[in-house]
Amino acid sequence: MGMFNDILRSDETIFKNVIALDYDYIPKSLPFREEKQKYMALCINPLFQERSGRNLFIHGPPGIGKTVACRHVLKELEEEYDEVEPIYINCWEKNSSFKIMMEICERLGYKFTHNKKTDELFGIVKEMLNKKSVVFVFDEIDKAEDYDFLYWILEQIYKKSIFLITNYKEWLLNLDERIKSRLNAEIMGFSPYTLPETREIMRQRVEYAFKDDVVLHDAFEATVKKTYDMQDLRKGLYLLREAGNLAEDKSVRKITMEQIGTALRKLDEFTINKEEGLDSDTKVILEIIKKNNEAKTGELYKIYTKNGGISSQKTFTRKLKDLEKGKFITVEKVMGGPEGTTTIISLASKDKERKLTEF
């Protein structure tokens, strides 16, 4: 008895709308990305005149608004216009032509996909989409294991715009020439938010997410500074949400430096991934890196194949990028020298990750 007496009741919560702290949350206005969105709209605009639109290759570091800006544009299309069909696919989740075609069928409301092959599904998608105009957004395009779907869309969907999003600017250079030439994409780079921009975005999210005066000024400023230093808005939003949960757990109505500090220590755990979540081939690659720290990419691939690795060099490189994104390794490009530009792969230092907890 009395177990819940000291816990804030639901009507005493410090949150107003906790969903506003999700990175995928799409606010009514998206500050500091207006010009990017206007250009996206210009690329799409020809579709309203029954013509094909322009294609965009969108790149930039993680957590700086690429996906949210695109989804903001798609949301307006979906809510205000019937002439253009918006289709968003995350290629991390749907990483093959078959899975992508299944997802598009589901988005279009086509349910009879059982036992159908990829080319059959594409025939259905083609028939449905060629009756209208369509904007495709393929997020994390570098995670796709094949690009047949891109070739099919470029060749057989008449009125479309295709936006490809990735953290890696160099991805486009390695794209199959037959796809690259047909894509003829314009390039849009996203830069990290400045400190004042970071502060304003975080201020808006605090206003959306919390009741008035919940986040104390010094705690807010420390979170803004750390978010800017990390150059990743997603981590800043994680800090605010976690700090809010910690405050409620202790039945306090303010977020102080204490909660932010504890949230930062949790962020260490959040950003240092566990090896158990890796597939078997990626675990093999990581073990090779552990035994050959600070080696060149080519050297690591030779060791990998010598030890029975079966993935192509392209797949091997993609798995290195996955390990880098998961903070298992760091990748450093070294310019100059007798071999020209070389890439050095090193194990990520957990000590460096723990510095996130220092103000």
C-alpha positions as a Markdown table, in Angstrom:
| # | Residue | x | y | z |
|---|---|---|---|---|
| 1 | Met | 0.0 | 0.0 | 0.0 |
| 2 | Gly | 1.1 | 3.5 | -0.6 |
| 3 | Met | 3.4 | 2.4 | -3.5 |
| 4 | Phe | 2.1 | 5.1 | -5.8 |
| 5 | Asn | 1.6 | 7.9 | -3.4 |
| 6 | Asp | 4.8 | 9.7 | -4.3 |
| 7 | Ile | 4.5 | 9.2 | -8.0 |
| 8 | Leu | 3.1 | 12.0 | -10.2 |
| 9 | Arg | -0.4 | 11.2 | -11.3 |
| 10 | Ser | -1.2 | 11.3 | -15.1 |
| 11 | Asp | -2.8 | 14.7 | -14.7 |
| 12 | Glu | 0.5 | 15.9 | -13.1 |
| 13 | Thr | 2.8 | 14.8 | -15.8 |
| 14 | Ile | 5.5 | 17.3 | -16.9 |
| 15 | Phe | 5.0 | 16.3 | -20.5 |
| 16 | Lys | 2.5 | 18.1 | -22.8 |
| 17 | Asn | 3.2 | 16.0 | -25.9 |
| 18 | Val | 6.2 | 13.5 | -25.6 |
| 19 | Ile | 5.9 | 12.5 | -29.2 |
| 20 | Ala | 7.4 | 15.9 | -30.1 |
| 21 | Leu | 10.7 | 14.6 | -28.8 |
| 22 | Asp | 10.7 | 11.7 | -31.4 |
| 23 | Tyr | 13.1 | 12.6 | -34.2 |
| 24 | Asp | 10.5 | 11.4 | -36.8 |
| 25 | Tyr | 8.0 | 13.9 | -35.4 |
| 26 | Ile | 7.0 | 16.4 | -38.1 |
| 27 | Pro | 6.3 | 19.8 | -36.6 |
| 28 | Lys | 4.0 | 22.3 | -38.3 |
| 29 | Ser | 7.0 | 24.4 | -39.3 |
| 30 | Leu | 10.5 | 23.2 | -39.9 |
| 31 | Pro | 12.9 | 26.1 | -39.2 |
| 32 | Phe | 16.2 | 26.6 | -41.1 |
| 33 | Arg | 15.3 | 24.1 | -43.9 |
| 34 | Glu | 12.8 | 26.2 | -45.7 |
| 35 | Glu | 15.0 | 26.8 | -48.7 |
| 36 | Lys | 15.7 | 23.1 | -49.0 |
| 37 | Gln | 12.0 | 22.3 | -49.0 |
| 38 | Lys | 11.2 | 25.0 | -51.5 |
| 39 | Tyr | 13.8 | 23.5 | -53.9 |
| 40 | Met | 12.3 | 20.0 | -53.3 |
| 41 | Ala | 8.9 | 21.5 | -54.2 |
| 42 | Leu | 10.4 | 23.0 | -57.4 |
| 43 | Cys | 11.6 | 19.5 | -58.4 |
| 44 | Ile | 8.2 | 18.0 | -57.8 |
| 45 | Asn | 6.2 | 20.9 | -59.4 |
| 46 | Pro | 6.3 | 19.6 | -63.1 |
| 47 | Leu | 4.3 | 16.6 | -61.9 |
| 48 | Phe | 1.3 | 18.9 | -61.5 |
| 49 | Gln | 1.6 | 19.8 | -65.3 |
| 50 | Glu | 1.5 | 16.1 | -66.2 |
| 51 | Arg | 5.3 | 16.1 | -66.8 |
| 52 | Ser | 8.1 | 14.1 | -65.1 |
| 53 | Gly | 9.8 | 16.0 | -62.3 |
| 54 | Arg | 13.4 | 16.3 | -61.4 |
| 55 | Asn | 15.4 | 13.8 | -59.3 |
| 56 | Leu | 17.5 | 14.7 | -56.2 |
| 57 | Phe | 20.4 | 13.1 | -54.5 |
| 58 | Ile | 20.4 | 14.4 | -50.9 |
| 59 | His | 23.4 | 13.9 | -48.7 |
| 60 | Gly | 24.8 | 15.1 | -45.3 |
| 61 | Pro | 25.7 | 13.8 | -41.8 |
| 62 | Pro | 23.1 | 12.1 | -39.7 |
| 63 | Gly | 20.7 | 14.0 | -37.5 |
| 64 | Ile | 20.6 | 17.3 | -39.4 |
| 65 | Gly | 17.1 | 17.3 | -40.9 |
| 66 | Lys | 17.4 | 15.5 | -44.3 |
| 67 | Thr | 14.6 | 13.0 | -43.6 |
| 68 | Val | 12.4 | 15.4 | -41.7 |
| 69 | Ala | 12.6 | 18.0 | -44.5 |
| 70 | Cys | 11.6 | 15.4 | -47.1 |
| 71 | Arg | 8.8 | 14.0 | -45.0 |
| 72 | His | 7.5 | 17.5 | -44.3 |
| 73 | Val | 7.1 | 18.0 | -48.1 |
| 74 | Leu | 5.5 | 14.6 | -48.6 |
| 75 | Lys | 3.1 | 15.3 | -45.7 |
| 76 | Glu | 1.9 | 18.5 | -47.5 |
| 77 | Leu | 1.5 | 16.6 | -50.7 |
| 78 | Glu | -0.6 | 13.9 | -49.0 |
| 79 | Glu | -2.8 | 16.3 | -47.1 |
| 80 | Glu | -3.4 | 19.0 | -49.7 |
| 81 | Tyr | -3.1 | 17.5 | -53.2 |
| 82 | Asp | -4.6 | 14.4 | -54.9 |
| 83 | Glu | -2.7 | 14.7 | -58.1 |
| 84 | Val | 0.6 | 13.3 | -56.8 |
| 85 | Glu | 1.2 | 10.1 | -54.9 |
| 86 | Pro | 3.9 | 10.4 | -52.2 |
| 87 | Ile | 5.8 | 7.2 | -51.4 |
| 88 | Tyr | 8.5 | 7.1 | -48.7 |
| 89 | Ile | 10.7 | 4.0 | -48.2 |
| 90 | Asn | 13.4 | 3.5 | -45.6 |
| 91 | Cys | 16.0 | 1.2 | -47.3 |
| 92 | Trp | 17.4 | 0.1 | -43.9 |
| 93 | Glu | 14.1 | -1.6 | -43.2 |
| 94 | Lys | 13.2 | -2.6 | -46.8 |
| 95 | Asn | 16.6 | -3.4 | -48.3 |
| 96 | Ser | 15.8 | -5.4 | -51.4 |
| 97 | Ser | 13.7 | -4.9 | -54.6 |
| 98 | Phe | 11.2 | -7.5 | -53.5 |
| 99 | Lys | 10.7 | -5.9 | -50.0 |
| 100 | Ile | 10.4 | -2.4 | -51.6 |
| 101 | Met | 7.8 | -3.6 | -54.1 |
| 102 | Met | 5.9 | -5.3 | -51.3 |
| 103 | Glu | 5.9 | -2.1 | -49.3 |
| 104 | Ile | 4.8 | 0.0 | -52.3 |
| 105 | Cys | 1.9 | -2.4 | -52.9 |
| 106 | Glu | 0.9 | -2.0 | -49.3 |
| 107 | Arg | 1.0 | 1.8 | -49.6 |
| 108 | Leu | -1.2 | 1.7 | -52.6 |
| 109 | Gly | -3.7 | -0.6 | -50.9 |
| 110 | Tyr | -3.0 | -3.7 | -53.0 |
| 111 | Lys | -3.3 | -6.7 | -50.8 |
| 112 | Phe | -3.0 | -9.7 | -53.2 |
| 113 | Thr | 0.7 | -10.1 | -53.0 |
| 114 | His | 0.9 | -13.7 | -51.7 |
| 115 | Asn | 3.3 | -15.9 | -53.7 |
| 116 | Lys | 4.1 | -13.2 | -56.3 |
| 117 | Lys | 7.6 | -12.7 | -57.5 |
| 118 | Thr | 9.4 | -9.3 | -57.6 |
| 119 | Asp | 8.8 | -8.7 | -61.4 |
| 120 | Glu | 5.1 | -9.5 | -60.9 |
| 121 | Leu | 4.8 | -7.1 | -58.1 |
| 122 | Phe | 6.5 | -4.4 | -60.2 |
| 123 | Gly | 4.1 | -5.0 | -63.0 |
| 124 | Ile | 1.2 | -4.3 | -60.5 |
| 125 | Val | 3.0 | -1.2 | -59.2 |
| 126 | Lys | 3.6 | 0.0 | -62.7 |
| 127 | Glu | 0.0 | -0.4 | -63.8 |
| 128 | Met | -1.3 | 1.5 | -60.7 |
| 129 | Leu | 1.3 | 4.3 | -60.7 |
| 130 | Asn | 1.2 | 5.1 | -64.4 |
| 131 | Lys | -2.4 | 6.3 | -63.9 |
| 132 | Lys | -1.0 | 9.2 | -61.8 |
| 133 | Ser | 2.2 | 11.1 | -60.9 |
| 134 | Val | 4.4 | 9.9 | -58.0 |
| 135 | Val | 7.2 | 11.1 | -55.8 |
| 136 | Phe | 9.5 | 8.4 | -54.5 |
| 137 | Val | 11.8 | 9.1 | -51.4 |
| 138 | Phe | 14.3 | 6.3 | -50.8 |
| 139 | Asp | 15.9 | 7.1 | -47.4 |
| 140 | Glu | 19.2 | 5.5 | -46.4 |
| 141 | Ile | 19.6 | 4.4 | -50.0 |
| 142 | Asp | 23.1 | 3.1 | -49.3 |
| 143 | Lys | 21.5 | 0.2 | -47.2 |
| 144 | Ala | 19.7 | -1.3 | -50.3 |
| 145 | Glu | 21.3 | -4.6 | -51.3 |
| 146 | Asp | 20.3 | -4.3 | -54.9 |
| 147 | Tyr | 19.1 | -1.4 | -57.2 |
| 148 | Asp | 16.9 | -3.2 | -59.7 |
| 149 | Phe | 13.9 | -1.3 | -58.3 |
| 150 | Leu | 15.6 | 2.0 | -59.2 |
| 151 | Tyr | 16.3 | 0.9 | -62.8 |
| 152 | Trp | 12.7 | -0.4 | -63.2 |
| 153 | Ile | 11.2 | 2.9 | -61.9 |
| 154 | Leu | 13.5 | 5.0 | -64.1 |
| 155 | Glu | 12.6 | 3.0 | -67.2 |
| 156 | Gln | 8.9 | 2.3 | -66.7 |
| 157 | Ile | 7.2 | 4.8 | -64.4 |
| 158 | Tyr | 6.3 | 7.8 | -66.6 |
| 159 | Lys | 5.7 | 10.8 | -64.4 |
| 160 | Lys | 7.9 | 10.7 | -61.3 |
| 161 | Ser | 10.4 | 12.4 | -59.1 |
| 162 | Ile | 13.0 | 10.3 | -57.2 |
| 163 | Phe | 14.7 | 11.6 | -54.1 |
| 164 | Leu | 17.6 | 9.5 | -52.7 |
| 165 | Ile | 18.8 | 10.2 | -49.2 |
| 166 | Thr | 22.1 | 9.1 | -47.7 |
| 167 | Asn | 24.8 | 10.1 | -45.2 |
| 168 | Tyr | 27.4 | 9.4 | -47.8 |
| 169 | Lys | 28.2 | 11.8 | -50.6 |
| 170 | Glu | 30.4 | 9.3 | -52.3 |
| 171 | Trp | 27.6 | 6.8 | -52.7 |
| 172 | Leu | 26.5 | 8.3 | -56.0 |
| 173 | Leu | 30.0 | 7.9 | -57.5 |
| 174 | Asn | 29.8 | 4.1 | -57.1 |
| 175 | Leu | 26.3 | 3.8 | -58.5 |
| 176 | Asp | 25.9 | 1.6 | -61.6 |
| 177 | Glu | 26.4 | 3.8 | -64.7 |
| 178 | Arg | 23.2 | 2.6 | -66.4 |
| 179 | Ile | 21.2 | 3.8 | -63.4 |
| 180 | Lys | 23.2 | 7.0 | -62.8 |
| 181 | Ser | 22.9 | 8.2 | -66.4 |
| 182 | Arg | 19.1 | 7.7 | -66.3 |
| 183 | Leu | 18.7 | 9.2 | -62.9 |
| 184 | Asn | 20.5 | 12.4 | -63.8 |
| 185 | Ala | 20.1 | 13.6 | -60.3 |
| 186 | Glu | 20.7 | 17.1 | -59.0 |
| 187 | Ile | 22.7 | 17.2 | -55.8 |
| 188 | Met | 21.5 | 18.8 | -52.5 |
| 189 | Gly | 23.9 | 18.9 | -49.6 |
| 190 | Phe | 22.7 | 19.5 | -46.0 |
| 191 | Ser | 25.1 | 21.1 | -43.5 |
| 192 | Pro | 24.9 | 20.8 | -39.7 |
| 193 | Tyr | 22.8 | 23.3 | -37.8 |
| 194 | Thr | 24.7 | 26.3 | -36.3 |
| 195 | Leu | 24.6 | 26.8 | -32.5 |
| 196 | Pro | 21.8 | 29.5 | -32.7 |
| 197 | Glu | 19.8 | 27.2 | -35.1 |
| 198 | Thr | 20.2 | 24.3 | -32.7 |
| 199 | Arg | 19.0 | 26.4 | -29.8 |
| 200 | Glu | 15.9 | 27.5 | -31.6 |
| 201 | Ile | 15.0 | 24.0 | -32.8 |
| 202 | Met | 15.4 | 22.7 | -29.3 |
| 203 | Arg | 13.4 | 25.6 | -27.8 |
| 204 | Gln | 10.5 | 24.8 | -30.1 |
| 205 | Arg | 10.6 | 21.1 | -29.2 |
| 206 | Val | 10.7 | 21.9 | -25.5 |
| 207 | Glu | 7.7 | 24.1 | -26.1 |
| 208 | Tyr | 5.8 | 21.4 | -27.9 |
| 209 | Ala | 6.8 | 18.6 | -25.6 |
| 210 | Phe | 6.8 | 20.0 | -22.0 |
| 211 | Lys | 4.5 | 22.1 | -19.9 |
| 212 | Asp | 5.6 | 25.7 | -19.2 |
| 213 | Asp | 8.9 | 26.3 | -17.3 |
| 214 | Val | 9.7 | 22.6 | -16.8 |
| 215 | Val | 13.2 | 22.7 | -18.2 |
| 216 | Leu | 15.4 | 25.0 | -16.2 |
| 217 | His | 17.6 | 27.5 | -18.1 |
| 218 | Asp | 21.0 | 26.0 | -17.3 |
| 219 | Ala | 19.8 | 22.5 | -18.1 |
| 220 | Phe | 18.4 | 23.6 | -21.4 |
| 221 | Glu | 21.6 | 25.5 | -22.3 |
| 222 | Ala | 23.8 | 22.5 | -21.4 |
| 223 | Thr | 21.6 | 20.3 | -23.6 |
| 224 | Val | 21.8 | 22.7 | -26.5 |
| 225 | Lys | 25.6 | 23.0 | -26.3 |
| 226 | Lys | 26.0 | 19.2 | -26.1 |
| 227 | Thr | 23.6 | 18.7 | -29.0 |
| 228 | Tyr | 25.6 | 21.2 | -31.1 |
| 229 | Asp | 28.9 | 19.5 | -30.1 |
| 230 | Met | 27.5 | 16.1 | -31.2 |
| 231 | Gln | 26.1 | 17.6 | -34.4 |
| 232 | Asp | 23.1 | 15.3 | -34.2 |
| 233 | Leu | 19.7 | 16.6 | -33.2 |
| 234 | Arg | 18.4 | 13.1 | -32.6 |
| 235 | Lys | 20.7 | 12.7 | -29.6 |
| 236 | Gly | 19.6 | 16.1 | -28.2 |
| 237 | Leu | 16.0 | 15.0 | -28.4 |
| 238 | Tyr | 16.9 | 11.7 | -26.7 |
| 239 | Leu | 18.5 | 13.7 | -23.8 |
| 240 | Leu | 15.4 | 15.8 | -23.3 |
| 241 | Arg | 13.0 | 12.8 | -23.4 |
| 242 | Glu | 15.2 | 10.7 | -21.1 |
| 243 | Ala | 15.7 | 13.7 | -18.7 |
| 244 | Gly | 11.9 | 14.1 | -18.6 |
| 245 | Asn | 11.4 | 10.4 | -17.8 |
| 246 | Leu | 14.0 | 10.6 | -15.0 |
| 247 | Ala | 12.3 | 13.7 | -13.5 |
| 248 | Glu | 8.9 | 11.9 | -13.4 |
| 249 | Asp | 10.5 | 8.8 | -11.9 |
| 250 | Lys | 11.6 | 10.9 | -9.0 |
| 251 | Ser | 8.3 | 12.8 | -8.9 |
| 252 | Val | 9.9 | 16.2 | -9.5 |
| 253 | Arg | 8.4 | 18.8 | -11.7 |
| 254 | Lys | 11.5 | 20.4 | -13.1 |
| 255 | Ile | 14.3 | 19.1 | -15.3 |
| 256 | Thr | 17.6 | 20.2 | -13.8 |
| 257 | Met | 21.3 | 19.6 | -14.5 |
| 258 | Glu | 21.1 | 16.4 | -12.5 |
| 259 | Gln | 18.6 | 14.8 | -14.9 |
| 260 | Ile | 20.5 | 16.0 | -17.9 |
| 261 | Gly | 23.8 | 14.5 | -16.5 |
| 262 | Thr | 22.2 | 11.2 | -15.9 |
| 263 | Ala | 20.6 | 11.2 | -19.3 |
| 264 | Leu | 24.0 | 11.8 | -20.9 |
| 265 | Arg | 25.4 | 8.7 | -19.1 |
| 266 | Lys | 22.5 | 6.7 | -20.5 |
| 267 | Leu | 23.3 | 8.2 | -24.0 |
| 268 | Asp | 26.7 | 6.4 | -23.7 |
| 269 | Glu | 24.9 | 3.1 | -23.4 |
| 270 | Phe | 22.5 | 4.1 | -26.2 |
| 271 | Thr | 25.3 | 5.0 | -28.7 |
| 272 | Ile | 27.7 | 2.1 | -27.9 |
| 273 | Asn | 26.0 | -0.8 | -29.7 |
| 274 | Lys | 26.1 | -4.4 | -28.7 |
| 275 | Glu | 27.8 | -6.9 | -30.9 |
| 276 | Glu | 25.0 | -9.4 | -30.4 |
| 277 | Gly | 22.9 | -7.4 | -32.8 |
| 278 | Leu | 25.3 | -7.9 | -35.7 |
| 279 | Asp | 24.8 | -10.5 | -38.4 |
| 280 | Ser | 27.4 | -13.3 | -38.5 |
| 281 | Asp | 29.4 | -11.9 | -41.4 |
| 282 | Thr | 29.6 | -8.5 | -39.9 |
| 283 | Lys | 30.8 | -10.0 | -36.6 |
| 284 | Val | 33.6 | -11.8 | -38.6 |
| 285 | Ile | 34.6 | -8.4 | -40.1 |
| 286 | Leu | 34.7 | -6.8 | -36.7 |
| 287 | Glu | 36.9 | -9.5 | -35.3 |
| 288 | Ile | 39.3 | -9.0 | -38.2 |
| 289 | Ile | 39.5 | -5.3 | -37.4 |
| 290 | Lys | 40.1 | -6.1 | -33.7 |
| 291 | Lys | 43.1 | -8.1 | -34.7 |
| 292 | Asn | 44.3 | -5.7 | -37.3 |
| 293 | Asn | 43.6 | -2.3 | -35.8 |
| 294 | Glu | 44.4 | 0.8 | -37.9 |
| 295 | Ala | 44.7 | -1.2 | -41.1 |
| 296 | Lys | 43.7 | 0.0 | -44.6 |
| 297 | Thr | 40.4 | -1.1 | -46.1 |
| 298 | Gly | 42.1 | -3.1 | -48.9 |
| 299 | Glu | 44.3 | -4.9 | -46.5 |
| 300 | Leu | 41.3 | -5.9 | -44.3 |
| 301 | Tyr | 39.4 | -7.1 | -47.4 |
| 302 | Lys | 42.3 | -9.4 | -48.4 |
| 303 | Ile | 42.4 | -10.8 | -44.8 |
| 304 | Tyr | 38.6 | -11.3 | -44.9 |
| 305 | Thr | 38.7 | -13.3 | -48.2 |
| 306 | Lys | 41.7 | -15.3 | -47.1 |
| 307 | Asn | 39.7 | -16.3 | -44.0 |
| 308 | Gly | 36.8 | -17.5 | -46.2 |
| 309 | Gly | 34.8 | -14.4 | -46.5 |
| 310 | Ile | 32.3 | -14.5 | -49.4 |
| 311 | Ser | 30.9 | -11.0 | -49.6 |
| 312 | Ser | 31.9 | -8.8 | -52.5 |
| 313 | Gln | 34.2 | -5.8 | -51.9 |
| 314 | Lys | 31.1 | -3.5 | -52.4 |
| 315 | Thr | 29.2 | -5.4 | -49.7 |
| 316 | Phe | 32.3 | -5.5 | -47.4 |
| 317 | Thr | 32.6 | -1.7 | -47.8 |
| 318 | Arg | 28.9 | -1.3 | -46.9 |
| 319 | Lys | 29.3 | -3.4 | -43.8 |
| 320 | Leu | 32.2 | -1.2 | -42.7 |
| 321 | Lys | 29.9 | 1.8 | -43.1 |
| 322 | Asp | 27.3 | 0.0 | -40.9 |
| 323 | Leu | 30.0 | -0.6 | -38.3 |
| 324 | Glu | 31.0 | 3.0 | -38.4 |
| 325 | Lys | 27.4 | 4.1 | -38.0 |
| 326 | Gly | 27.0 | 1.8 | -35.1 |
| 327 | Lys | 30.1 | 3.3 | -33.5 |
| 328 | Phe | 32.1 | 0.1 | -33.5 |
| 329 | Ile | 34.8 | 1.6 | -35.7 |
| 330 | Thr | 36.1 | 4.9 | -36.9 |
| 331 | Val | 37.0 | 5.6 | -40.6 |
| 332 | Glu | 39.7 | 8.1 | -41.4 |
| 333 | Lys | 40.7 | 9.2 | -45.0 |
| 334 | Val | 44.4 | 10.0 | -45.3 |
| 335 | Met | 45.2 | 12.3 | -48.2 |
| 336 | Gly | 48.5 | 12.3 | -50.1 |
| 337 | Gly | 51.4 | 9.9 | -49.7 |
| 338 | Pro | 52.8 | 7.4 | -52.3 |
| 339 | Glu | 49.5 | 5.6 | -52.5 |
| 340 | Gly | 47.3 | 8.7 | -52.8 |
| 341 | Thr | 44.2 | 8.8 | -50.7 |
| 342 | Thr | 43.9 | 5.8 | -48.3 |
| 343 | Thr | 41.2 | 4.8 | -45.8 |
| 344 | Ile | 42.3 | 3.7 | -42.3 |
| 345 | Ile | 39.9 | 1.6 | -40.2 |
| 346 | Ser | 40.3 | 1.7 | -36.4 |
| 347 | Leu | 38.3 | 0.3 | -33.5 |
| 348 | Ala | 36.2 | 3.1 | -31.9 |
| 349 | Ser | 37.4 | 4.1 | -28.4 |
| 350 | Lys | 34.8 | 3.7 | -25.7 |
| 351 | Asp | 36.7 | 6.4 | -23.8 |
| 352 | Lys | 35.8 | 8.9 | -26.5 |
| 353 | Glu | 32.2 | 7.9 | -26.3 |
| 354 | Arg | 32.2 | 8.4 | -22.6 |
| 355 | Lys | 33.3 | 12.0 | -23.0 |
| 356 | Leu | 29.7 | 12.7 | -24.0 |
| 357 | Thr | 28.9 | 12.8 | -20.3 |
| 358 | Glu | 31.3 | 15.7 | -19.6 |
| 359 | Phe | 29.9 | 19.2 | -19.7 |
